[in-house]
Amino acid sequence: MRIVNLGLIQMSCTADPAANLQKALQRMEQAADQGAQIICTQELFTSLYFCDREDYRNFELAEPVPGPTTEALMAFARKRQVVVVASLFEKRASGVFHNTAVVIDADGRYLGKYRKMHIPDDPGYYEKFYFTPGDLGYRVFHTKYGNVGVLICWDQWYPEAARIVSLMGADLIVYPTAIGWAQTQDEATNREQYEAWQIIQRAHAVANGLPVAVINRVGVENGMRFWGGSFVANPFGSLLYQASHDQEETIVQPVDLDQIGHYRVHWPFLRDRRIDSYQPIIKRFIDQSAS
């Protein structure tokens, strides 16, 4: 068996970026103490989820990547010999900002970054106001403990993205996330939304035959109750762990990367792909001529 221990940091945040970073680092220390080898934060973990409103002052939260927070995480990774995947608000240039995940190897080396490709614009999630869509393409990072495909939050609803990083050789996919329920919704709606969110990502695990790990925040921010529920699924979509909906948690979950070969041999979806027939998928919509 080729076991890798995933560390997931599910936490609440405040308006104080320095305090959020220190909290995350403390929890990452706890995860490392429990044997975590690849540690992942939730989306935009150094701040409140500021995209719930359009406010020019929030651009002051952005920083270069790599930059001060990346350097603090590099020092931690080097000290604890762990891989770190962390979501940051990147200032690329004046007026150009990205929703970015940085990846650091277990010797503290900066391996690179992924810029979120799919940018939502819905009530409570006004990300198009802040973020330019990613222009680095999809990324798989070759770390000491495995090849990590990194996607961010809204990317999780798109099977194309999961497929591409799988075809690029990812051993697992991680999704830093910030998603929650409006406090005005009823419980049936909340349950339906959470289940849809989890099902589609477990389906990515099944379709591509690899583990999936999702890290969400908790707490109430500006009328949004972030639903936590971070989870890890194996290469056939079975839940290995699911966090609570309202508690901060430091999760360490072993996953067996050798299961990838087992499931892909017994359920050979990759073998049977008809890539010669998929050309229409690159169109925005497939219009049918009038008969």
C-alpha positions as CSV (number, residue, x, y, z in Angstrom):
1,M,0.0,0.0,0.0
2,R,1.1,3.5,-0.8
3,I,-0.5,5.5,2.1
4,V,-0.4,9.3,2.3
5,N,-1.9,11.1,5.2
6,L,-4.0,14.1,4.2
7,G,-4.5,17.0,6.6
8,L,-7.6,19.2,6.2
9,I,-7.9,22.4,8.2
10,Q,-11.6,23.4,8.6
11,M,-11.9,26.5,10.6
12,S,-13.8,29.8,11.0
13,C,-12.2,33.2,10.3
14,T,-12.2,36.7,11.6
15,A,-11.5,40.1,10.0
16,D,-7.9,39.9,11.3
17,P,-5.7,38.3,8.6
18,A,-2.7,37.9,11.0
19,A,-4.9,36.1,13.5
20,N,-6.3,33.8,10.8
21,L,-2.8,32.9,9.6
22,Q,-1.7,32.1,13.1
23,K,-4.7,30.0,13.8
24,A,-4.2,28.1,10.6
25,L,-0.5,27.5,11.4
26,Q,-1.4,26.2,14.8
27,R,-3.8,23.8,13.4
28,M,-1.4,22.7,10.7
29,E,1.1,22.0,13.5
30,Q,-1.6,19.8,15.1
31,A,-2.1,18.0,11.8
32,A,1.6,17.5,11.4
33,D,1.8,16.1,15.0
34,Q,-0.9,13.6,13.9
35,G,1.1,12.5,10.9
36,A,-0.3,14.6,8.1
37,Q,1.9,14.7,5.0
38,I,-0.1,16.9,2.7
39,I,-2.0,19.7,4.5
40,C,-4.7,21.8,2.8
41,T,-6.5,25.0,3.9
42,Q,-9.9,26.1,3.0
43,E,-10.4,28.8,0.3
44,L,-9.2,32.3,1.2
45,F,-8.2,31.2,4.7
46,T,-6.5,34.4,5.8
47,S,-9.7,36.5,5.7
48,L,-13.5,36.5,6.0
49,Y,-15.2,35.5,2.7
50,F,-15.2,39.1,1.5
51,C,-16.8,38.2,-1.9
52,D,-20.2,38.3,-0.2
53,R,-20.3,42.0,-1.2
54,E,-18.7,44.3,-3.7
55,D,-16.4,46.5,-1.7
56,Y,-13.3,48.2,-3.1
57,R,-11.7,48.2,0.3
58,N,-11.3,44.4,0.2
59,F,-8.7,44.6,-2.6
60,E,-6.4,45.7,0.2
61,L,-6.5,42.1,1.5
62,A,-4.6,40.9,-1.6
63,E,-0.9,40.1,-1.6
64,P,1.7,38.9,-4.1
65,V,2.1,35.1,-4.6
66,P,4.7,34.2,-3.6
67,G,4.7,36.8,-0.9
68,P,4.6,37.1,2.9
69,T,2.0,34.4,3.6
70,T,3.6,32.1,1.1
71,E,7.0,32.6,2.9
72,A,5.4,31.8,6.3
73,L,4.0,28.6,4.9
74,M,7.3,27.7,3.2
75,A,9.0,28.0,6.6
76,F,6.3,25.8,8.2
77,A,6.6,23.2,5.4
78,R,10.4,23.1,5.7
79,K,10.2,22.7,9.5
80,R,7.6,20.0,9.6
81,Q,8.5,18.3,6.2
82,V,5.0,18.5,4.9
83,V,3.4,19.5,1.7
84,V,1.2,22.6,1.9
85,V,-1.7,23.6,-0.4
86,A,-3.1,27.0,0.6
87,S,-5.6,29.3,-0.9
88,L,-4.7,33.0,-1.1
89,F,-6.0,36.3,-2.6
90,E,-3.3,37.1,-5.1
91,K,-2.4,40.6,-6.2
92,R,-0.7,40.1,-9.6
93,A,-0.5,43.8,-10.6
94,S,-2.5,46.9,-10.0
95,G,-6.0,46.1,-11.0
96,V,-5.3,42.4,-11.6
97,F,-6.2,39.9,-8.9
98,H,-6.7,36.2,-8.8
99,N,-8.1,33.5,-6.5
100,T,-5.0,31.4,-6.2
101,A,-3.7,28.3,-4.5
102,V,-0.1,28.0,-3.7
103,V,1.7,24.6,-3.4
104,I,4.8,24.1,-1.3
105,D,6.8,20.8,-1.2
106,A,7.9,19.1,2.0
107,D,11.4,20.7,1.8
108,G,9.8,24.1,1.8
109,R,10.3,24.8,-1.9
110,Y,7.7,26.8,-3.7
111,L,6.4,24.5,-6.4
112,G,4.0,27.0,-8.0
113,K,0.4,28.2,-8.0
114,Y,-2.9,27.5,-9.6
115,R,-5.3,30.3,-10.4
116,K,-9.0,29.5,-10.1
117,M,-10.5,29.0,-13.6
118,H,-14.2,29.1,-13.0
119,I,-15.3,32.4,-11.3
120,P,-18.9,32.5,-9.9
121,D,-21.1,35.6,-9.7
122,D,-24.2,34.7,-7.7
123,P,-25.9,36.4,-4.7
124,G,-23.4,36.2,-1.9
125,Y,-20.6,35.1,-4.2
126,Y,-19.6,38.1,-6.2
127,E,-16.2,36.8,-7.2
128,K,-16.2,38.3,-10.7
129,F,-16.0,41.7,-9.0
130,Y,-12.6,40.7,-7.5
131,F,-10.9,37.9,-9.5
132,T,-9.6,37.7,-13.1
133,P,-10.1,34.1,-14.3
134,G,-7.0,31.9,-14.1
135,D,-4.6,31.9,-17.1
136,L,-2.1,29.3,-16.0
137,G,-4.3,26.4,-17.1
138,Y,-4.9,23.3,-15.0
139,R,-2.0,22.2,-12.8
140,V,-0.7,19.1,-11.2
141,F,2.1,19.5,-8.7
142,H,4.7,16.7,-8.2
143,T,5.3,16.7,-4.5
144,K,7.3,14.4,-2.2
145,Y,4.1,12.5,-1.3
146,G,2.3,12.4,-4.6
147,N,1.1,14.3,-7.6
148,V,-1.5,16.7,-6.4
149,G,-4.2,18.2,-8.7
150,V,-5.4,21.5,-7.3
151,L,-8.8,23.0,-8.1
152,I,-10.6,25.7,-6.2
153,C,-14.3,25.8,-5.0
154,W,-16.5,26.7,-8.0
155,D,-14.2,24.5,-10.2
156,Q,-15.7,21.6,-8.3
157,W,-18.9,21.7,-10.3
158,Y,-17.1,21.1,-13.6
159,P,-16.3,17.5,-14.5
160,E,-14.0,18.7,-17.3
161,A,-11.6,20.2,-14.8
162,A,-11.4,17.1,-12.7
163,R,-10.9,15.0,-15.8
164,I,-8.1,17.1,-17.1
165,V,-6.0,17.1,-13.9
166,S,-6.6,13.3,-13.8
167,L,-5.3,12.9,-17.3
168,M,-2.3,15.0,-16.3
169,G,-1.3,12.4,-13.8
170,A,-2.8,13.6,-10.5
171,D,-2.8,11.0,-7.7
172,L,-5.5,13.0,-5.9
173,I,-7.5,16.2,-6.3
174,V,-7.9,18.8,-3.5
175,Y,-10.5,21.5,-3.5
176,P,-10.0,24.5,-1.1
177,T,-13.6,25.8,-0.7
178,A,-15.8,28.5,0.7
179,I,-19.5,27.6,0.4
180,G,-22.5,27.9,2.7
181,W,-26.2,28.3,3.3
182,A,-28.1,31.6,3.4
183,Q,-29.6,31.7,6.9
184,T,-33.0,32.4,5.4
185,Q,-33.2,28.9,3.8
186,D,-35.0,25.9,5.2
187,E,-33.3,22.8,6.2
188,A,-34.6,20.7,3.2
189,T,-33.0,23.2,0.8
190,N,-29.8,23.2,2.9
191,R,-29.6,19.4,2.8
192,E,-30.3,19.3,-1.0
193,Q,-27.5,21.8,-1.7
194,Y,-25.0,20.0,0.5
195,E,-25.8,16.6,-1.0
196,A,-25.5,17.9,-4.5
197,W,-22.1,19.5,-3.7
198,Q,-20.8,16.3,-2.2
199,I,-22.3,14.0,-4.8
200,I,-20.7,15.7,-7.8
201,Q,-17.3,15.6,-6.2
202,R,-17.6,12.0,-5.2
203,A,-18.6,11.4,-8.8
204,H,-15.3,13.0,-9.9
205,A,-13.5,10.5,-7.7
206,V,-15.5,7.6,-9.4
207,A,-15.2,8.8,-13.0
208,N,-11.5,9.4,-12.7
209,G,-10.5,6.7,-10.2
210,L,-8.6,8.8,-7.7
211,P,-9.2,10.2,-4.2
212,V,-10.8,13.6,-3.7
213,A,-10.4,15.9,-0.7
214,V,-12.5,19.0,0.0
215,I,-11.8,21.6,2.6
216,N,-14.6,24.1,3.6
217,R,-14.9,26.8,6.2
218,V,-17.4,27.0,9.1
219,G,-19.0,29.9,10.9
220,V,-21.5,32.7,10.1
221,E,-20.3,35.6,8.0
222,N,-22.7,38.4,6.9
223,G,-25.8,36.1,6.9
224,M,-24.0,33.1,5.3
225,R,-23.6,29.9,7.4
226,F,-20.6,28.2,5.9
227,W,-21.5,24.5,5.9
228,G,-18.2,22.9,6.7
229,G,-18.7,19.2,5.9
230,S,-15.1,18.9,4.6
231,F,-14.6,15.3,3.3
232,V,-12.3,12.8,1.8
233,A,-13.5,10.2,-0.7
234,N,-11.6,7.2,-2.0
235,P,-11.2,6.4,-5.7
236,F,-14.6,4.9,-5.9
237,G,-16.3,7.7,-4.2
238,S,-16.8,6.1,-0.8
239,L,-16.5,8.5,2.1
240,L,-13.5,8.0,4.3
241,Y,-14.3,11.0,6.4
242,Q,-16.8,13.8,6.7
243,A,-16.5,16.7,9.1
244,S,-19.2,18.4,11.0
245,H,-21.2,21.3,9.6
246,D,-20.5,23.7,12.5
247,Q,-17.2,22.8,14.2
248,E,-13.6,23.7,13.5
249,E,-11.7,20.5,12.8
250,T,-8.2,19.4,12.2
251,I,-8.6,16.2,10.1
252,V,-5.9,13.7,9.3
253,Q,-7.1,11.0,6.9
254,P,-4.9,8.3,5.4
255,V,-5.6,7.4,1.8
256,D,-4.2,4.5,-0.2
257,L,-2.9,5.7,-3.5
258,D,-2.4,2.1,-4.7
259,Q,-6.2,1.9,-4.9
260,I,-6.1,4.1,-8.0
261,G,-4.6,1.2,-10.0
262,H,-7.0,-1.3,-8.5
263,Y,-10.2,0.7,-9.4
264,R,-9.0,1.8,-12.8
265,V,-8.3,-1.8,-13.8
266,H,-11.6,-3.2,-12.5
267,W,-13.6,-0.2,-13.7
268,P,-11.7,0.9,-16.8
269,F,-13.4,4.2,-17.6
270,L,-10.2,5.7,-18.8
271,R,-9.5,2.8,-21.1
272,D,-12.9,3.1,-22.8
273,R,-13.0,6.8,-23.4
274,R,-14.0,7.7,-26.9
275,I,-11.8,10.7,-27.4
276,D,-12.5,10.6,-31.1
277,S,-16.2,11.5,-30.4
278,Y,-15.8,14.3,-27.9
279,Q,-15.1,17.2,-30.2
280,P,-18.6,18.8,-29.5
281,I,-17.7,19.3,-25.8
282,I,-15.6,22.3,-26.6
283,K,-18.6,24.3,-27.9
284,R,-20.5,26.7,-25.5
285,F,-23.8,25.0,-26.5
286,I,-24.6,22.5,-29.3
287,D,-27.3,24.2,-31.4
288,Q,-29.5,22.0,-33.4
289,S,-30.6,23.2,-36.9
290,A,-34.3,23.6,-37.3
291,S,-36.0,20.7,-39.0
